[in-house]
Amino acid sequence: MVKVVKFGGSSLANANQFKKVAEIVRSDSARRYVVPSAPGKRFGADIKVTDMLYACYDAIGEGANAEEEFRPIVERFDGIISALNLELDLETEYGTIVRNFKARAGRDYAASRGEYLCGIVLAKFLGFHFIDAARGVKFYPNGEFDADLTEASLQVLLDKHGKAVIPGFYGAKPNGEIKTFSRGGSDVTGSLVAKAVRAALYENWTDVPGVLLADPRIVDNPKVIKTLTYRELRELSYMGATVLHESAIFPVRTAKIPINIRNTNTPTLPGTMIVPQTDDNPTLLTGIAGKKGFAVINLEKDEMNNEIGFLRRILTLFEAEGINFEHIPSGIDTLSVIISGDDYKSRPGLIDRITKVARPDRLSVEHDLALVAIVGRGMRERRGTATRVFASLAHAGVNIKMIDQGSSELNIIVGIKNDDFEKAIRAVYDTFALSE
């Protein structure tokens, strides 16, 4: 049995956290492959190492003294090494990084060095082999992720070593240029490693006790979800739940490898199990998540339903503009396209171009829309779920601007004003979570 374990930045913020990580890894011989993030914040006002690296790289680009700007990063890692009593000298690595910063190796390279250095330190502390992720995680020359080559490369590299540390978050293009995933991408690396070694379980260790039913910044002490499916997690991650990077689901889902979200600071708690499917009797609600800052483009046209190609023309325009749409609720003669507010603001003249291709009778735009997703496989089995959602929002004084529910009955998505976002999440949580 092989387990892949990924540790987030908070789990590796200082030497004491490194010791907790080592104890977790050593307590189970199946935990053979470790994927670390860069060290995170040690306290509230602290700065994450990744943010330190970005700032350092930018300052050097503006003419600042490279060695002086890089010194706080050196002190951060040397402090961990000293507190762990390790015989490890990273001066050569520091020098290489500073030279590459001066040579403007790229912001992706800069950001990745936190994981890289952390991986070296953790491998030394655990007594594991260190594998640079640039050797195994591959991207095409255009920067797109190369899944097939990555899987083959990781299998060759990892099969040579019974125990290894491979940093998260980054890989490399064919020319050796470093390329990163989006923030939180160490979760993706862990998923890729789990698939490559055919792991029985992918453990993702963080600073929360599991996937929470709602954002703890909005709801006080939300319940922990014991079990959920890949599909439910995908819905919650896409709508803003941040415990796991949304793209981390796909590699393990195809291999049917379960994910276990655990808390580094309370390792005896079981956390949340994420599985392909489950026969467990589901609770009505799996989770509530959402995002703010959307724009809604509303189109009205008489006999729209009889006009073949109407939607195609609009979506072709959005494709040409490079805009992803979130939802497209529609009626017989109405159509609404929900997009990121930033996408709308960054494309002046968009409405004129839509008017030209769609020729609507009426067109309007609403700003500052928030989307809230109520997710749960148990909704299929219960009548009146939507009624309870809408009633809870009505009682809280929240006006619903949009409703969207797929035929799978896995989720209900409502559009509301940004100002009502937190109120709406608390209202739905109180109605469903507390009653169950």
C-alpha positions as a printed Julia matrix, in Angstrom:
436×3 Matrix{Float64}:
   0.0    0.0     0.0
   1.33   3.42   -0.99
   0.1    6.79    0.23
   1.02  10.16   -1.23
   0.96  12.98    1.31
   0.85  16.67    0.46
   1.46  19.36    3.08
   0.28  22.94    2.68
   2.17  26.1     3.52
   0.76  26.43    7.03
   1.95  22.88    7.76
   5.53  23.91    6.92
   5.6   27.49    8.21
   8.37  26.93   10.77
  10.61  24.27   12.31
   7.97  23.17   14.8
   5.56  22.49   11.92
   8.29  20.54   10.1
   8.54  18.32   13.16
   4.79  17.68   13.1
   5.01  16.79    9.42
   7.89  14.38   10.03
   5.98  12.69   12.85
   2.96  12.21   10.59
   5.05  10.76    7.75
   7.03   8.45   10.01
   3.94   7.17   11.82
   2.8    5.26    8.71
   5.27   3.38    6.51
   2.83   3.63    3.59
   3.44   7.4     3.42
   6.29   7.16    0.96
   5.93  10.16   -1.33
   5.7   13.68    0.08
   4.69  16.85   -1.78
   5.42  20.12    0.08
   4.21  23.66   -0.51
   6.37  26.68    0.27
   6.38  27.79    3.93
   3.29  29.84    4.77
   2.57  32.4     7.44
   3.91  31.79   10.96
   1.52  34.34   12.46
  -1.23  36.66   11.28
   0.91  39.57   10.07
   3.6   37.34    8.56
   4.33  37.02    4.83
   4.2   33.75    2.89
   7.5   32.74    1.3
   5.89  32.74   -2.17
   4.84  36.37   -1.71
   8.33  37.21   -0.44
   9.8   35.72   -3.61
   7.44  37.66   -5.87
   8.3   40.9    -4.08
  12.03  40.16   -4.21
  11.96  39.38   -7.93
  10.03  42.55   -8.72
  12.33  44.71   -6.58
  15.42  43.33   -8.31
  13.8   44.09  -11.65
  13.43  47.7   -10.54
  17.12  47.98   -9.7
  17.28  46.99   -6.03
  20.31  45.17   -4.61
  19.65  41.48   -5.28
  21.54  40.01   -2.34
  19.97  42.46    0.1
  16.46  41.82   -1.17
  16.95  38.05   -1.02
  18.4   38.07    2.51
  15.03  37.73    4.36
  14.32  34.55    2.34
  17.73  33.17    3.24
  17.08  33.96    6.91
  13.71  32.23    6.76
  15.09  28.94    5.43
  18.34  29.03    7.4
  16.27  29.61   10.54
  14.3   26.43    9.87
  17.48  24.47    9.11
  19.15  25.68   12.31
  16.12  24.92   14.5
  15.95  21.4    13.05
  19.71  20.88   13.73
  20.27  19.84   10.13
  23.68  19.65    8.5
  22.55  21.36    5.32
  24.11  24.3     3.47
  21.97  25.98    0.82
  24.42  28.75   -0.1
  24.95  27.32   -3.58
  21.2   27.15   -4.16
  20.73  30.72   -2.89
  23.45  31.97   -5.21
  21.89  30.25   -8.22
  18.49  31.72   -7.47
  19.86  35.25   -7.05
  21.76  34.99  -10.36
  18.61  33.8   -12.12
  16.6   36.62  -10.56
  19.15  39.09  -11.94
  18.9   37.38  -15.33
  15.09  37.78  -15.2
  14.27  34.07  -15.32
  10.56  34.83  -14.93
   7.99  35.26  -12.19
   7.05  31.58  -12.41
  10.65  30.66  -11.66
  10.69  33.11   -8.77
   7.47  31.8    -7.24
   8.55  28.16   -7.54
  11.72  28.54   -5.48
   9.79  28.39   -2.21
   8.6   24.86   -2.93
  12.0   23.93   -4.34
  13.97  25.0    -1.26
  11.35  23.64    1.12
  11.51  20.29   -0.66
  15.29  20.1    -0.2
  15.02  20.88    3.52
  12.15  18.44    4.11
  13.85  15.64    2.19
  16.98  16.08    4.32
  14.94  16.09    7.54
  12.99  12.96    6.58
  15.94  11.14    5.04
  14.05  10.84    1.75
  15.35  11.31   -1.78
  14.73  14.77   -3.31
  13.32  14.98   -6.83
  13.08  18.37   -8.56
   9.52  18.7    -9.92
  10.95  20.24  -13.1
  12.16  16.75  -14.04
   8.75  15.15  -13.76
   5.95  17.7   -14.2
   5.83  18.73  -17.86
   4.28  21.6   -19.81
   4.03  22.18  -23.55
   6.04  25.06  -25.09
   2.88  27.22  -25.07
   2.55  26.75  -21.29
  -0.32  24.24  -21.31
   0.0   21.26  -19.01
   1.14  17.99  -20.64
  -0.69  15.29  -18.67
   0.53  12.25  -20.61
   4.23  13.14  -20.54
   3.95  14.11  -16.87
   2.5   10.76  -15.88
   5.15   8.85  -17.82
   8.0   11.01  -16.48
   6.83  10.79  -12.86
   6.44   7.02  -13.08
  10.03   6.61  -14.29
  11.43   8.96  -11.64
   9.41   7.74   -8.66
   9.7    4.02   -9.4
  13.46   4.4    -8.81
  12.95   5.58   -5.24
  10.93   3.95   -2.48
  10.68   7.23   -0.59
  10.89  10.69   -2.11
  10.01  14.35   -1.69
   8.9   16.17   -4.84
   7.98  19.88   -4.54
   4.52  21.02   -5.53
   3.26  23.91   -7.66
   5.68  23.86  -10.59
   7.12  21.96  -13.53
   9.01  22.82  -16.68
   8.61  23.35  -20.42
  10.76  21.34  -22.88
  13.41  24.1   -22.89
  13.74  23.91  -19.11
  11.8   27.11  -18.41
   9.92  26.83  -15.12
   6.12  26.96  -15.31
   3.77  27.01  -12.33
   0.19  26.02  -11.8
  -2.16  28.66  -10.39
  -1.93  29.46   -6.67
  -2.65  26.38   -4.6
  -1.2   24.22   -7.37
   0.74  21.98   -4.97
  -2.56  20.13   -4.56
  -2.39  19.35   -8.28
   1.16  18.03   -8.0
   0.11  15.75   -5.16
  -2.73  14.41   -7.26
  -0.41  13.78  -10.22
   2.1   11.95   -8.03
  -0.68   9.82   -6.52
  -1.82   8.76   -9.96
   1.73   8.08  -11.19
   2.57   5.75   -8.28
  -0.9    4.16   -8.28
  -1.43   5.2    -4.69
  -4.13   3.67   -2.52
  -4.79   7.07   -0.93
  -3.88  10.72   -1.47
  -3.68  12.58    1.85
  -3.84  16.35    1.72
  -2.7   17.88    5.03
  -3.65  21.46    5.81
  -4.71  23.69    8.71
  -8.42  22.82    8.8
 -10.05  19.62   10.09
 -11.48  18.76    6.66
 -13.82  20.19    4.08
 -16.19  22.52    5.91
 -19.86  22.93    5.17
 -19.35  26.68    4.76
 -16.63  29.32    4.89
 -15.56  29.72    8.57
 -15.0   33.43    7.92
 -18.75  33.73    7.34
 -20.26  30.98    9.5
 -19.06  30.35   13.05
 -17.67  26.83   13.57
 -19.19  25.2    10.47
 -19.56  21.45   10.49
 -16.97  19.17    8.9
 -18.16  17.11    5.94
 -17.27  13.47    6.66
 -17.64  12.13    3.12
 -18.28  13.68   -0.25
 -17.85  12.68   -3.88
 -15.47  14.06   -6.49
 -18.41  15.72   -8.24
 -19.54  17.5    -5.1
 -16.02  18.68   -4.33
 -15.63  19.9    -7.9
 -18.77  22.0    -7.56
 -17.67  23.45   -4.21
 -14.08  24.12   -5.33
 -15.2   25.85   -8.5
 -17.56  28.05   -6.52
 -14.9   29.23   -4.13
 -14.28  26.55   -1.48
 -10.5   26.79   -1.09
  -9.52  23.69    0.86
  -8.38  21.94   -2.34
  -7.4   23.26   -5.77
 -10.23  22.49   -8.18
  -7.91  20.91  -10.79
  -6.48  18.48   -8.22
  -9.57  16.32   -8.58
  -9.11  15.17  -12.17
  -5.95  12.99  -12.01
  -7.11  11.0    -8.98
 -10.69  10.77  -10.23
  -9.64   8.92  -13.38
  -7.58   6.52  -11.25
 -10.35   6.26   -8.6
  -7.95   7.21   -5.82
  -9.69   8.63   -2.73
  -8.52  11.9    -1.18
  -8.33  12.41    2.57
  -8.25  16.02    3.81
  -6.52  16.11    7.23
  -5.32  18.67    9.76
  -1.58  18.69   10.48
  -2.18  20.2    13.93
  -4.76  17.57   14.97
  -3.61  14.45   13.11
  -5.83  12.06   15.07
  -8.98  13.52   13.53
 -10.26  11.56   10.51
 -10.88  14.62    8.33
 -12.9   14.41    5.14
 -12.87  11.51    2.7
 -13.43  12.37   -0.96
 -14.42   9.32   -2.98
 -15.58   8.43   -6.52
 -18.95   7.36   -5.19
 -20.46   6.22   -1.92
 -23.35   4.13   -0.69
 -23.52   6.11    2.54
 -26.9    7.6     3.32
 -26.22  11.21    2.29
 -27.13  14.25    4.28
 -29.3   16.7     2.42
 -26.56  19.31    2.19
 -22.9   18.67    1.42
 -21.69  22.24    1.31
 -22.33  25.9     0.58
 -19.88  28.04   -1.39
 -19.91  31.08   -3.59
 -18.12  33.94   -5.28
 -18.67  37.66   -5.68
 -18.04  40.08   -8.5
 -19.97  38.84  -11.51
 -21.69  40.78  -14.28
 -24.93  39.69  -15.98
 -25.67  40.57  -19.58
 -29.43  40.27  -20.14
 -30.77  39.95  -23.68
 -34.41  39.97  -24.78
 -35.64  39.21  -28.27
 -39.1   38.31  -29.48
 -39.32  34.7   -30.73
 -35.73  34.03  -29.7
 -36.59  30.35  -29.36
 -37.33  30.15  -33.1
 -34.1   31.82  -34.2
 -31.64  29.07  -35.03
 -28.04  29.92  -34.15
 -28.83  32.76  -31.74
 -26.92  31.27  -28.81
 -24.11  30.05  -31.06
 -23.42  33.57  -32.35
 -23.19  34.93  -28.82
 -20.93  32.14  -27.56
 -18.7   32.45  -30.63
 -18.24  36.11  -29.79
 -17.34  35.3   -26.19
 -14.85  32.7   -27.43
 -13.24  35.29  -29.71
 -13.06  37.7   -26.76
 -11.41  35.06  -24.58
 -14.22  35.22  -21.99
 -15.44  32.23  -20.0
 -19.1   32.28  -19.08
 -20.27  30.99  -15.7
 -23.95  30.33  -16.38
 -26.52  30.97  -19.1
 -30.03  30.92  -17.61
 -32.68  31.44  -20.28
 -36.38  31.76  -21.01
 -38.39  31.63  -24.23
 -37.45  35.14  -25.3
 -34.72  35.95  -22.76
 -31.13  34.97  -22.25
 -28.69  35.99  -19.52
 -24.94  35.44  -19.72
 -23.05  35.59  -16.43
 -19.36  36.44  -16.67
 -16.6   37.7   -14.42
 -16.98  41.37  -13.62
 -13.27  41.85  -14.32
 -13.67  40.31  -17.78
 -16.51  42.71  -18.52
 -14.61  45.79  -17.33
 -11.48  44.88  -19.26
 -13.28  44.74  -22.62
 -14.66  48.14  -23.56
 -17.18  48.03  -26.37
 -18.28  44.47  -25.57
 -21.96  45.43  -25.48
 -21.74  47.05  -28.91
 -20.21  43.88  -30.32
 -22.89  41.7   -28.71
 -25.59  43.97  -30.11
 -24.07  43.67  -33.59
 -24.07  39.87  -33.68
 -27.27  39.18  -31.67
 -29.49  42.15  -32.65
 -31.55  41.92  -29.42
 -34.72  43.96  -28.89
 -33.48  44.92  -25.43
 -30.14  44.56  -23.67
 -29.11  45.47  -20.14
 -26.17  44.83  -17.83
 -26.23  44.25  -14.07
 -23.08  44.49  -11.99
 -21.99  43.32   -8.54
 -23.71  39.93   -8.67
 -22.7   37.11   -6.35
 -23.32  33.41   -6.98
 -24.05  30.99   -4.15
 -24.06  27.23   -4.74
 -25.94  24.85   -2.47
 -24.45  21.41   -3.15
 -25.54  17.95   -2.01
 -26.2   14.55   -3.55
 -28.91  14.09   -0.92
 -31.08  16.71   -2.66
 -32.13  14.07   -5.19
 -33.85  12.08   -2.49
 -35.77  14.87   -0.76
 -38.72  16.87   -1.93
 -39.0   20.57   -1.29
 -35.27  21.34   -1.12
 -35.49  24.29   -3.49
 -38.47  25.62   -1.55
 -36.47  25.57    1.66
 -33.56  27.36   -0.01
 -35.74  30.13   -1.38
 -37.71  30.44    1.86
 -34.53  30.78    3.92
 -33.3   33.57    1.66
 -36.67  35.32    1.7
 -36.8   35.24    5.5
 -33.3   36.77    5.57
 -34.42  39.58    3.28
 -32.27  38.43    0.35
 -33.63  39.1    -3.13
 -32.87  36.36   -5.66
 -31.76  37.7    -9.04
 -31.16  34.36  -10.76
 -31.84  30.64  -10.25
 -29.98  27.8   -11.97
 -30.33  24.08  -11.27
 -29.08  21.24  -13.43
 -31.04  18.08  -14.13
 -28.58  16.12  -11.97
 -30.12  17.83   -8.91
 -26.62  17.96   -7.41
 -26.73  21.7    -6.79
 -28.85  24.82   -6.79
 -27.17  28.09   -7.75
 -28.7   31.44   -6.94
 -27.59  34.89   -8.04
 -27.87  37.67   -5.48
 -26.39  41.1    -4.84
 -22.8   41.21   -3.58
 -23.99  42.98   -0.44
 -26.24  40.04    0.46
 -23.54  37.37    0.0
 -22.61  36.65    3.62
 -26.19  37.0     4.8
 -27.36  34.47    2.21
 -24.76  31.85    3.15
 -25.58  32.16    6.86
 -29.3   31.88    6.14
 -28.96  28.68    4.09
 -26.53  27.18    6.59
 -28.87  27.82    9.51
 -31.81  26.33    7.63
 -30.12  23.11    6.55
 -27.05  22.37    8.65
 -28.5   23.21   12.03
 -31.78  21.4    11.35
 -29.92  18.22   10.41
